[in-house]
Amino acid sequence: MNKPLMQADVPAHTAPAPVKSRPSDWDEIGEAFETMGKIGLAMTVGFTAAALFCRWADQKKLKAGSVKQVIDQLS
């Protein structure tokens, strides 16, 4: 006796999982430039603050005491 094929007996065909496409070269270049821009901005701010600190130090506008005085003031 041949058993008739039922829906459950037939293997289900599933679509393959979508493959994530690799970003294009232009996307990678764009992300690299964006990252370099952020790093450049951070360096500019840092160097500007350092230059201002050095300028004030040269003009003797900074009132930095000894380490002991600073610690005493914080206590």
N, CA, C and O atoms as a Maestro MAE file, in Angstrom:
{
 s_m_m2io_version
 :::
 2.0.0
}

f_m_ct {
 s_m_title
 :::
 protein
 m_atom[300] {
  # First column is atom index #
  i_m_mmod_type
  r_m_x_coord
  r_m_y_coord
  r_m_z_coord
  i_m_residue_number
  s_m_chain_name
  s_m_pdb_residue_name
  s_m_pdb_atom_name
  i_m_atomic_number
  :::
  1 25 0.833 -1.167 0.000 1 A "MET " " N  " 7
  2 3 0.000 0.000 0.000 1 A "MET " " CA " 6
  3 2 0.878 1.231 0.000 1 A "MET " " C  " 6
  4 15 1.721 1.437 0.872 1 A "MET " " O  " 8
  5 25 0.652 2.000 -0.971 2 A "ASN " " N  " 7
  6 3 1.376 3.274 -1.038 2 A "ASN " " CA " 6
  7 2 0.623 4.319 -0.248 2 A "ASN " " C  " 6
  8 15 -0.582 4.520 -0.397 2 A "ASN " " O  " 8
  9 25 1.362 4.945 0.561 3 A "LYS " " N  " 7
  10 3 0.792 5.998 1.395 3 A "LYS " " CA " 6
  11 2 0.802 7.288 0.578 3 A "LYS " " C  " 6
  12 15 1.845 7.657 0.037 3 A "LYS " " O  " 8
  13 25 -0.318 7.974 0.475 4 A "PRO " " N  " 7
  14 3 -0.318 9.224 -0.287 4 A "PRO " " CA " 6
  15 2 0.544 10.283 0.425 4 A "PRO " " C  " 6
  16 15 0.582 10.352 1.654 4 A "PRO " " O  " 8
  17 25 1.225 11.096 -0.376 5 A "LEU " " N  " 7
  18 3 2.074 12.160 0.188 5 A "LEU " " CA " 6
  19 2 1.203 13.232 0.810 5 A "LEU " " C  " 6
  20 15 0.241 13.720 0.217 5 A "LEU " " O  " 8
  21 25 1.570 13.565 1.992 6 A "MET " " N  " 7
  22 3 0.867 14.636 2.678 6 A "MET " " CA " 6
  23 2 1.772 15.858 2.696 6 A "MET " " C  " 6
  24 15 2.971 15.770 2.431 6 A "MET " " O  " 8
  25 25 1.203 16.942 2.998 7 A "GLN " " N  " 7
  26 3 1.959 18.194 3.013 7 A "GLN " " CA " 6
  27 2 3.146 18.098 3.960 7 A "GLN " " C  " 6
  28 15 4.206 18.642 3.651 7 A "GLN " " O  " 8
  29 25 3.014 17.437 5.082 8 A "ALA " " N  " 7
  30 3 4.074 17.347 6.068 8 A "ALA " " CA " 6
  31 2 5.218 16.477 5.580 8 A "ALA " " C  " 6
  32 15 6.346 16.622 6.051 8 A "ALA " " O  " 8
  33 25 4.947 15.566 4.636 9 A "ASP " " N  " 7
  34 3 5.982 14.686 4.119 9 A "ASP " " CA " 6
  35 2 6.872 15.370 3.086 9 A "ASP " " C  " 6
  36 15 7.975 14.897 2.812 9 A "ASP " " O  " 8
  37 25 6.418 16.449 2.525 10 A "VAL " " N  " 7
  38 3 7.175 17.156 1.487 10 A "VAL " " CA " 6
  39 2 8.116 18.140 2.176 10 A "VAL " " C  " 6
  40 15 7.688 18.946 3.003 10 A "VAL " " O  " 8
  41 25 9.409 18.066 1.826 11 A "PRO " " N  " 7
  42 3 10.329 19.006 2.470 11 A "PRO " " CA " 6
  43 2 9.969 20.450 2.112 11 A "PRO " " C  " 6
  44 15 9.635 20.771 0.972 11 A "PRO " " O  " 8
  45 25 10.048 21.275 3.102 12 A "ALA " " N  " 7
  46 3 9.724 22.690 2.897 12 A "ALA " " CA " 6
  47 2 10.915 23.400 2.275 12 A "ALA " " C  " 6
  48 15 12.052 23.234 2.715 12 A "ALA " " O  " 8
  49 25 10.647 24.171 1.276 13 A "HIS " " N  " 7
  50 3 11.697 24.962 0.646 13 A "HIS " " CA " 6
  51 2 11.699 26.341 1.281 13 A "HIS " " C  " 6
  52 15 10.710 27.072 1.215 13 A "HIS " " O  " 8
  53 25 12.802 26.680 1.885 14 A "THR " " N  " 7
  54 3 12.904 27.994 2.505 14 A "THR " " CA " 6
  55 2 13.872 28.840 1.702 14 A "THR " " C  " 6
  56 15 14.837 28.342 1.123 14 A "THR " " O  " 8
  57 25 13.598 30.086 1.684 15 A "ALA " " N  " 7
  58 3 14.480 31.007 0.981 15 A "ALA " " CA " 6
  59 2 15.774 31.145 1.766 15 A "ALA " " C  " 6
  60 15 15.746 31.154 2.997 15 A "ALA " " O  " 8
  61 25 16.901 31.252 1.084 16 A "PRO " " N  " 7
  62 3 18.162 31.423 1.813 16 A "PRO " " CA " 6
  63 2 18.158 32.735 2.585 16 A "PRO " " C  " 6
  64 15 17.540 33.720 2.181 16 A "PRO " " O  " 8
  65 25 18.856 32.717 3.688 17 A "ALA " " N  " 7
  66 3 18.930 33.922 4.523 17 A "ALA " " CA " 6
  67 2 19.600 35.037 3.727 17 A "ALA " " C  " 6
  68 15 20.570 34.797 3.009 17 A "ALA " " O  " 8
  69 25 19.084 36.243 3.854 18 A "PRO " " N  " 7
  70 3 19.706 37.338 3.103 18 A "PRO " " CA " 6
  71 2 21.148 37.547 3.558 18 A "PRO " " C  " 6
  72 15 21.450 37.572 4.751 18 A "PRO " " O  " 8
  73 25 22.001 37.691 2.597 19 A "VAL " " N  " 7
  74 3 23.420 37.893 2.881 19 A "VAL " " CA " 6
  75 2 23.650 39.387 3.045 19 A "VAL " " C  " 6
  76 15 23.287 40.191 2.186 19 A "VAL " " O  " 8
  77 25 24.257 39.734 4.163 20 A "LYS " " N  " 7
  78 3 24.559 41.151 4.377 20 A "LYS " " CA " 6
  79 2 25.661 41.542 3.408 20 A "LYS " " C  " 6
  80 15 26.737 40.944 3.376 20 A "LYS " " O  " 8
  81 25 25.365 42.538 2.641 21 A "SER " " N  " 7
  82 3 26.367 42.954 1.672 21 A "SER " " CA " 6
  83 2 27.467 43.741 2.362 21 A "SER " " C  " 6
  84 15 27.234 44.480 3.318 21 A "SER " " O  " 8
  85 25 28.634 43.561 1.859 22 A "ARG " " N  " 7
  86 3 29.791 44.272 2.402 22 A "ARG " " CA " 6
  87 2 29.700 45.731 1.981 22 A "ARG " " C  " 6
  88 15 29.341 46.014 0.838 22 A "ARG " " O  " 8
  89 25 30.014 46.662 2.871 23 A "PRO " " N  " 7
  90 3 29.933 48.073 2.472 23 A "PRO " " CA " 6
  91 2 30.872 48.342 1.307 23 A "PRO " " C  " 6
  92 15 31.944 47.748 1.193 23 A "PRO " " O  " 8
  93 25 30.452 49.226 0.477 24 A "SER " " N  " 7
  94 3 31.283 49.541 -0.684 24 A "SER " " CA " 6
  95 2 32.548 50.285 -0.255 24 A "SER " " C  " 6
  96 15 32.647 50.787 0.864 24 A "SER " " O  " 8
  97 25 33.479 50.339 -1.148 25 A "ASP " " N  " 7
  98 3 34.726 51.037 -0.857 25 A "ASP " " CA " 6
  99 2 34.473 52.499 -0.507 25 A "ASP " " C  " 6
  100 15 35.150 53.066 0.351 25 A "ASP " " O  " 8
  101 25 33.498 53.100 -1.173 26 A "TRP " " N  " 7
  102 3 33.216 54.509 -0.911 26 A "TRP " " CA " 6
  103 2 32.669 54.707 0.496 26 A "TRP " " C  " 6
  104 15 32.967 55.704 1.153 26 A "TRP " " O  " 8
  105 25 31.861 53.744 0.956 27 A "ASP " " N  " 7
  106 3 31.348 53.830 2.332 27 A "ASP " " CA " 6
  107 2 32.490 53.741 3.338 27 A "ASP " " C  " 6
  108 15 32.528 54.479 4.323 27 A "ASP " " O  " 8
  109 25 33.419 52.826 3.074 28 A "GLU " " N  " 7
  110 3 34.564 52.673 3.976 28 A "GLU " " CA " 6
  111 2 35.433 53.924 3.974 28 A "GLU " " C  " 6
  112 15 35.901 54.363 5.024 28 A "GLU " " O  " 8
  113 25 35.644 54.485 2.812 29 A "ILE " " N  " 7
  114 3 36.442 55.716 2.717 29 A "ILE " " CA " 6
  115 2 35.733 56.852 3.448 29 A "ILE " " C  " 6
  116 15 36.373 57.634 4.151 29 A "ILE " " O  " 8
  117 25 34.414 56.946 3.285 30 A "GLY " " N  " 7
  118 3 33.646 57.989 3.962 30 A "GLY " " CA " 6
  119 2 33.721 57.865 5.471 30 A "GLY " " C  " 6
  120 15 33.877 58.861 6.178 30 A "GLY " " O  " 8
  121 25 33.608 56.629 5.965 31 A "GLU " " N  " 7
  122 3 33.708 56.427 7.417 31 A "GLU " " CA " 6
  123 2 35.101 56.762 7.924 31 A "GLU " " C  " 6
  124 15 35.249 57.317 9.013 31 A "GLU " " O  " 8
  125 25 36.122 56.431 7.143 32 A "ALA " " N  " 7
  126 3 37.494 56.745 7.552 32 A "ALA " " CA " 6
  127 2 37.697 58.251 7.635 32 A "ALA " " C  " 6
  128 15 38.305 58.742 8.586 32 A "ALA " " O  " 8
  129 25 37.198 58.984 6.654 33 A "PHE " " N  " 7
  130 3 37.337 60.438 6.684 33 A "PHE " " CA " 6
  131 2 36.549 61.050 7.829 33 A "PHE " " C  " 6
  132 15 36.996 62.019 8.444 33 A "PHE " " O  " 8
  133 25 35.375 60.489 8.123 34 A "GLU " " N  " 7
  134 3 34.591 61.004 9.247 34 A "GLU " " CA " 6
  135 2 35.343 60.801 10.558 34 A "GLU " " C  " 6
  136 15 35.377 61.692 11.406 34 A "GLU " " O  " 8
  137 25 35.944 59.627 10.718 35 A "THR " " N  " 7
  138 3 36.716 59.339 11.924 35 A "THR " " CA " 6
  139 2 37.918 60.271 12.023 35 A "THR " " C  " 6
  140 15 38.204 60.816 13.089 35 A "THR " " O  " 8
  141 25 38.627 60.452 10.895 36 A "MET " " N  " 7
  142 3 39.795 61.346 10.913 36 A "MET " " CA " 6
  143 2 39.382 62.774 11.227 36 A "MET " " C  " 6
  144 15 40.123 63.500 11.890 36 A "MET " " O  " 8
  145 25 38.216 63.185 10.762 37 A "GLY " " N  " 7
  146 3 37.731 64.527 11.069 37 A "GLY " " CA " 6
  147 2 37.466 64.715 12.557 37 A "GLY " " C  " 6
  148 15 37.789 65.757 13.128 37 A "GLY " " O  " 8
  149 25 36.877 63.698 13.181 38 A "LYS " " N  " 7
  150 3 36.617 63.776 14.624 38 A "LYS " " CA " 6
  151 2 37.922 63.814 15.412 38 A "LYS " " C  " 6
  152 15 38.054 64.561 16.381 38 A "LYS " " O  " 8
  153 25 38.878 63.004 14.986 39 A "ILE " " N  " 7
  154 3 40.183 62.993 15.666 39 A "ILE " " CA " 6
  155 2 40.867 64.344 15.486 39 A "ILE " " C  " 6
  156 15 41.453 64.878 16.428 39 A "ILE " " O  " 8
  157 25 40.793 64.892 14.282 40 A "GLY " " N  " 7
  158 3 41.398 66.197 14.014 40 A "GLY " " CA " 6
  159 2 40.780 67.292 14.858 40 A "GLY " " C  " 6
  160 15 41.486 68.165 15.363 40 A "GLY " " O  " 8
  161 25 39.468 67.252 15.014 41 A "LEU " " N  " 7
  162 3 38.787 68.251 15.843 41 A "LEU " " CA " 6
  163 2 39.230 68.138 17.300 41 A "LEU " " C  " 6
  164 15 39.490 69.146 17.957 41 A "LEU " " O  " 8
  165 25 39.312 66.901 17.800 42 A "ALA " " N  " 7
  166 3 39.747 66.698 19.189 42 A "ALA " " CA " 6
  167 2 41.178 67.183 19.388 42 A "ALA " " C  " 6
  168 15 41.496 67.787 20.412 42 A "ALA " " O  " 8
  169 25 42.041 66.918 18.407 43 A "MET " " N  " 7
  170 3 43.433 67.374 18.521 43 A "MET " " CA " 6
  171 2 43.517 68.898 18.469 43 A "MET " " C  " 6
  172 15 44.317 69.503 19.183 43 A "MET " " O  " 8
  173 25 42.698 69.515 17.629 44 A "THR " " N  " 7
  174 3 42.694 70.978 17.536 44 A "THR " " CA " 6
  175 2 42.290 71.603 18.866 44 A "THR " " C  " 6
  176 15 42.923 72.550 19.332 44 A "THR " " O  " 8
  177 25 41.241 71.071 19.469 45 A "VAL " " N  " 7
  178 3 40.791 71.595 20.764 45 A "VAL " " CA " 6
  179 2 41.877 71.397 21.818 45 A "VAL " " C  " 6
  180 15 42.151 72.300 22.608 45 A "VAL " " O  " 8
  181 25 42.494 70.217 21.829 46 A "GLY " " N  " 7
  182 3 43.544 69.928 22.811 46 A "GLY " " CA " 6
  183 2 44.756 70.828 22.650 46 A "GLY " " C  " 6
  184 15 45.272 71.367 23.629 46 A "GLY " " O  " 8
  185 25 45.213 70.990 21.404 47 A "PHE " " N  " 7
  186 3 46.380 71.846 21.166 47 A "PHE " " CA " 6
  187 2 46.077 73.306 21.461 47 A "PHE " " C  " 6
  188 15 46.952 74.038 21.923 47 A "PHE " " O  " 8
  189 25 44.847 73.740 21.200 48 A "THR " " N  " 7
  190 3 44.467 75.120 21.507 48 A "THR " " CA " 6
  191 2 44.490 75.348 23.013 48 A "THR " " C  " 6
  192 15 44.974 76.379 23.481 48 A "THR " " O  " 8
  193 25 43.969 74.392 23.768 49 A "ALA " " N  " 7
  194 3 43.990 74.516 25.231 49 A "ALA " " CA " 6
  195 2 45.434 74.518 25.745 49 A "ALA " " C  " 6
  196 15 45.772 75.285 26.647 49 A "ALA " " O  " 8
  197 25 46.274 73.667 25.176 50 A "ALA " " N  " 7
  198 3 47.680 73.630 25.601 50 A "ALA " " CA " 6
  199 2 48.390 74.939 25.264 50 A "ALA " " C  " 6
  200 15 49.174 75.449 26.064 50 A "ALA " " O  " 8
  201 25 48.111 75.477 24.082 51 A "ALA " " N  " 7
  202 3 48.732 76.748 23.689 51 A "ALA " " CA " 6
  203 2 48.284 77.880 24.606 51 A "ALA " " C  " 6
  204 15 49.091 78.728 24.988 51 A "ALA " " O  " 8
  205 25 47.012 77.897 24.958 52 A "LEU " " N  " 7
  206 3 46.504 78.926 25.867 52 A "LEU " " CA " 6
  207 2 47.154 78.797 27.238 52 A "LEU " " C  " 6
  208 15 47.538 79.799 27.842 52 A "LEU " " O  " 8
  209 25 47.279 77.574 27.729 53 A "PHE " " N  " 7
  210 3 47.928 77.337 29.014 53 A "PHE " " CA " 6
  211 2 49.377 77.830 28.978 53 A "PHE " " C  " 6
  212 15 49.832 78.501 29.904 53 A "PHE " " O  " 8
  213 25 50.099 77.495 27.902 54 A "CYS " " N  " 7
  214 3 51.497 77.930 27.797 54 A "CYS " " CA " 6
  215 2 51.607 79.445 27.687 54 A "CYS " " C  " 6
  216 15 52.526 80.047 28.242 54 A "CYS " " O  " 8
  217 25 50.675 80.057 26.974 55 A "ARG " " N  " 7
  218 3 50.701 81.514 26.843 55 A "ARG " " CA " 6
  219 2 50.490 82.175 28.197 55 A "ARG " " C  " 6
  220 15 51.196 83.119 28.551 55 A "ARG " " O  " 8
  221 25 49.519 81.678 28.951 56 A "TRP " " N  " 7
  222 3 49.284 82.230 30.278 56 A "TRP " " CA " 6
  223 2 50.487 81.997 31.191 56 A "TRP " " C  " 6
  224 15 50.826 82.854 32.007 56 A "TRP " " O  " 8
  225 25 51.115 80.862 31.057 57 A "ALA " " N  " 7
  226 3 52.295 80.576 31.879 57 A "ALA " " CA " 6
  227 2 53.422 81.540 31.534 57 A "ALA " " C  " 6
  228 15 54.120 82.018 32.428 57 A "ALA " " O  " 8
  229 25 53.609 81.832 30.244 58 A "ASP " " N  " 7
  230 3 54.655 82.781 29.832 58 A "ASP " " CA " 6
  231 2 54.355 84.183 30.344 58 A "ASP " " C  " 6
  232 15 55.269 84.923 30.708 58 A "ASP " " O  " 8
  233 25 53.094 84.542 30.372 59 A "GLN " " N  " 7
  234 3 52.717 85.879 30.828 59 A "GLN " " CA " 6
  235 2 52.586 85.944 32.349 59 A "GLN " " C  " 6
  236 15 52.253 86.988 32.909 59 A "GLN " " O  " 8
  237 25 52.849 84.820 33.005 60 A "LYS " " N  " 7
  238 3 52.767 84.720 34.457 60 A "LYS " " CA " 6
  239 2 51.375 85.069 34.982 60 A "LYS " " C  " 6
  240 15 51.227 85.648 36.059 60 A "LYS " " O  " 8
  241 25 50.362 84.706 34.202 61 A "LYS " " N  " 7
  242 3 48.988 84.930 34.633 61 A "LYS " " CA " 6
  243 2 48.456 83.737 35.411 61 A "LYS " " C  " 6
  244 15 47.374 83.804 35.995 61 A "LYS " " O  " 8
  245 25 49.208 82.652 35.422 62 A "LEU " " N  " 7
  246 3 48.778 81.479 36.181 62 A "LEU " " CA " 6
  247 2 49.255 81.617 37.613 62 A "LEU " " C  " 6
  248 15 50.388 82.021 37.872 62 A "LEU " " O  " 8
  249 25 48.385 81.279 38.525 63 A "LYS " " N  " 7
  250 3 48.762 81.320 39.929 63 A "LYS " " CA " 6
  251 2 48.759 79.897 40.438 63 A "LYS " " C  " 6
  252 15 47.831 79.468 41.124 63 A "LYS " " O  " 8
  253 25 49.777 79.189 40.105 64 A "ALA " " N  " 7
  254 3 49.879 77.795 40.535 64 A "ALA " " CA " 6
  255 2 50.817 77.718 41.718 64 A "ALA " " C  " 6
  256 15 51.984 78.096 41.617 64 A "ALA " " O  " 8
  257 25 50.324 77.242 42.814 65 A "GLY " " N  " 7
  258 3 51.134 77.097 44.006 65 A "GLY " " CA " 6
  259 2 51.840 75.762 44.005 65 A "GLY " " C  " 6
  260 15 51.763 74.997 43.044 65 A "GLY " " O  " 8
  261 25 52.513 75.501 45.073 66 A "SER " " N  " 7
  262 3 53.175 74.215 45.193 66 A "SER " " CA " 6
  263 2 52.123 73.131 45.392 66 A "SER " " C  " 6
  264 15 50.970 73.423 45.710 66 A "SER " " O  " 8
  265 25 52.516 71.917 45.210 67 A "VAL " " N  " 7
  266 3 51.598 70.797 45.358 67 A "VAL " " CA " 6
  267 2 51.041 70.761 46.776 67 A "VAL " " C  " 6
  268 15 49.862 70.468 46.974 67 A "VAL " " O  " 8
  269 25 51.880 71.056 47.757 68 A "LYS " " N  " 7
  270 3 51.426 71.048 49.155 68 A "LYS " " CA " 6
  271 2 50.345 72.102 49.373 68 A "LYS " " C  " 6
  272 15 49.360 71.842 50.064 68 A "LYS " " O  " 8
  273 25 50.519 73.293 48.789 69 A "GLN " " N  " 7
  274 3 49.505 74.342 48.949 69 A "GLN " " CA " 6
  275 2 48.177 73.931 48.293 69 A "GLN " " C  " 6
  276 15 47.101 74.172 48.840 69 A "GLN " " O  " 8
  277 25 48.273 73.320 47.135 70 A "VAL " " N  " 7
  278 3 47.041 72.895 46.454 70 A "VAL " " CA " 6
  279 2 46.309 71.843 47.277 70 A "VAL " " C  " 6
  280 15 45.087 71.891 47.412 70 A "VAL " " O  " 8
  281 25 47.055 70.901 47.821 71 A "ILE " " N  " 7
  282 3 46.436 69.841 48.626 71 A "ILE " " CA " 6
  283 2 45.829 70.434 49.900 71 A "ILE " " C  " 6
  284 15 44.750 70.026 50.331 71 A "ILE " " O  " 8
  285 25 46.531 71.396 50.494 72 A "ASP " " N  " 7
  286 3 46.007 72.044 51.693 72 A "ASP " " CA " 6
  287 2 44.717 72.805 51.399 72 A "ASP " " C  " 6
  288 15 43.809 72.835 52.230 72 A "ASP " " O  " 8
  289 25 44.634 73.425 50.208 73 A "GLN " " N  " 7
  290 3 43.440 74.175 49.844 73 A "GLN " " CA " 6
  291 2 42.270 73.233 49.596 73 A "GLN " " C  " 6
  292 15 41.124 73.584 49.877 73 A "GLN " " O  " 8
  293 25 42.542 72.048 49.077 74 A "LEU " " N  " 7
  294 3 41.484 71.090 48.815 74 A "LEU " " CA " 6
  295 2 40.953 70.434 50.080 74 A "LEU " " C  " 6
  296 15 39.820 69.955 50.108 74 A "LEU " " O  " 8
  297 25 41.773 70.414 51.127 75 A "SER " " N  " 7
  298 3 41.345 69.756 52.371 75 A "SER " " CA " 6
  299 2 40.394 70.605 53.175 75 A "SER " " C  " 6
  300 15 39.948 70.189 54.244 75 A "SER " " O  " 8
  :::
 }
 m_bond[299] {
  # First column is bond index #
  i_m_from
  i_m_to
  i_m_order
  :::
  1 1 2 1
  2 2 3 1
  3 3 4 2
  4 3 5 1
  5 5 6 1
  6 6 7 1
  7 7 8 2
  8 7 9 1
  9 9 10 1
  10 10 11 1
  11 11 12 2
  12 11 13 1
  13 13 14 1
  14 14 15 1
  15 15 16 2
  16 15 17 1
  17 17 18 1
  18 18 19 1
  19 19 20 2
  20 19 21 1
  21 21 22 1
  22 22 23 1
  23 23 24 2
  24 23 25 1
  25 25 26 1
  26 26 27 1
  27 27 28 2
  28 27 29 1
  29 29 30 1
  30 30 31 1
  31 31 32 2
  32 31 33 1
  33 33 34 1
  34 34 35 1
  35 35 36 2
  36 35 37 1
  37 37 38 1
  38 38 39 1
  39 39 40 2
  40 39 41 1
  41 41 42 1
  42 42 43 1
  43 43 44 2
  44 43 45 1
  45 45 46 1
  46 46 47 1
  47 47 48 2
  48 47 49 1
  49 49 50 1
  50 50 51 1
  51 51 52 2
  52 51 53 1
  53 53 54 1
  54 54 55 1
  55 55 56 2
  56 55 57 1
  57 57 58 1
  58 58 59 1
  59 59 60 2
  60 59 61 1
  61 61 62 1
  62 62 63 1
  63 63 64 2
  64 63 65 1
  65 65 66 1
  66 66 67 1
  67 67 68 2
  68 67 69 1
  69 69 70 1
  70 70 71 1
  71 71 72 2
  72 71 73 1
  73 73 74 1
  74 74 75 1
  75 75 76 2
  76 75 77 1
  77 77 78 1
  78 78 79 1
  79 79 80 2
  80 79 81 1
  81 81 82 1
  82 82 83 1
  83 83 84 2
  84 83 85 1
  85 85 86 1
  86 86 87 1
  87 87 88 2
  88 87 89 1
  89 89 90 1
  90 90 91 1
  91 91 92 2
  92 91 93 1
  93 93 94 1
  94 94 95 1
  95 95 96 2
  96 95 97 1
  97 97 98 1
  98 98 99 1
  99 99 100 2
  100 99 101 1
  101 101 102 1
  102 102 103 1
  103 103 104 2
  104 103 105 1
  105 105 106 1
  106 106 107 1
  107 107 108 2
  108 107 109 1
  109 109 110 1
  110 110 111 1
  111 111 112 2
  112 111 113 1
  113 113 114 1
  114 114 115 1
  115 115 116 2
  116 115 117 1
  117 117 118 1
  118 118 119 1
  119 119 120 2
  120 119 121 1
  121 121 122 1
  122 122 123 1
  123 123 124 2
  124 123 125 1
  125 125 126 1
  126 126 127 1
  127 127 128 2
  128 127 129 1
  129 129 130 1
  130 130 131 1
  131 131 132 2
  132 131 133 1
  133 133 134 1
  134 134 135 1
  135 135 136 2
  136 135 137 1
  137 137 138 1
  138 138 139 1
  139 139 140 2
  140 139 141 1
  141 141 142 1
  142 142 143 1
  143 143 144 2
  144 143 145 1
  145 145 146 1
  146 146 147 1
  147 147 148 2
  148 147 149 1
  149 149 150 1
  150 150 151 1
  151 151 152 2
  152 151 153 1
  153 153 154 1
  154 154 155 1
  155 155 156 2
  156 155 157 1
  157 157 158 1
  158 158 159 1
  159 159 160 2
  160 159 161 1
  161 161 162 1
  162 162 163 1
  163 163 164 2
  164 163 165 1
  165 165 166 1
  166 166 167 1
  167 167 168 2
  168 167 169 1
  169 169 170 1
  170 170 171 1
  171 171 172 2
  172 171 173 1
  173 173 174 1
  174 174 175 1
  175 175 176 2
  176 175 177 1
  177 177 178 1
  178 178 179 1
  179 179 180 2
  180 179 181 1
  181 181 182 1
  182 182 183 1
  183 183 184 2
  184 183 185 1
  185 185 186 1
  186 186 187 1
  187 187 188 2
  188 187 189 1
  189 189 190 1
  190 190 191 1
  191 191 192 2
  192 191 193 1
  193 193 194 1
  194 194 195 1
  195 195 196 2
  196 195 197 1
  197 197 198 1
  198 198 199 1
  199 199 200 2
  200 199 201 1
  201 201 202 1
  202 202 203 1
  203 203 204 2
  204 203 205 1
  205 205 206 1
  206 206 207 1
  207 207 208 2
  208 207 209 1
  209 209 210 1
  210 210 211 1
  211 211 212 2
  212 211 213 1
  213 213 214 1
  214 214 215 1
  215 215 216 2
  216 215 217 1
  217 217 218 1
  218 218 219 1
  219 219 220 2
  220 219 221 1
  221 221 222 1
  222 222 223 1
  223 223 224 2
  224 223 225 1
  225 225 226 1
  226 226 227 1
  227 227 228 2
  228 227 229 1
  229 229 230 1
  230 230 231 1
  231 231 232 2
  232 231 233 1
  233 233 234 1
  234 234 235 1
  235 235 236 2
  236 235 237 1
  237 237 238 1
  238 238 239 1
  239 239 240 2
  240 239 241 1
  241 241 242 1
  242 242 243 1
  243 243 244 2
  244 243 245 1
  245 245 246 1
  246 246 247 1
  247 247 248 2
  248 247 249 1
  249 249 250 1
  250 250 251 1
  251 251 252 2
  252 251 253 1
  253 253 254 1
  254 254 255 1
  255 255 256 2
  256 255 257 1
  257 257 258 1
  258 258 259 1
  259 259 260 2
  260 259 261 1
  261 261 262 1
  262 262 263 1
  263 263 264 2
  264 263 265 1
  265 265 266 1
  266 266 267 1
  267 267 268 2
  268 267 269 1
  269 269 270 1
  270 270 271 1
  271 271 272 2
  272 271 273 1
  273 273 274 1
  274 274 275 1
  275 275 276 2
  276 275 277 1
  277 277 278 1
  278 278 279 1
  279 279 280 2
  280 279 281 1
  281 281 282 1
  282 282 283 1
  283 283 284 2
  284 283 285 1
  285 285 286 1
  286 286 287 1
  287 287 288 2
  288 287 289 1
  289 289 290 1
  290 290 291 1
  291 291 292 2
  292 291 293 1
  293 293 294 1
  294 294 295 1
  295 295 296 2
  296 295 297 1
  297 297 298 1
  298 298 299 1
  299 299 300 2
  :::
 }
}
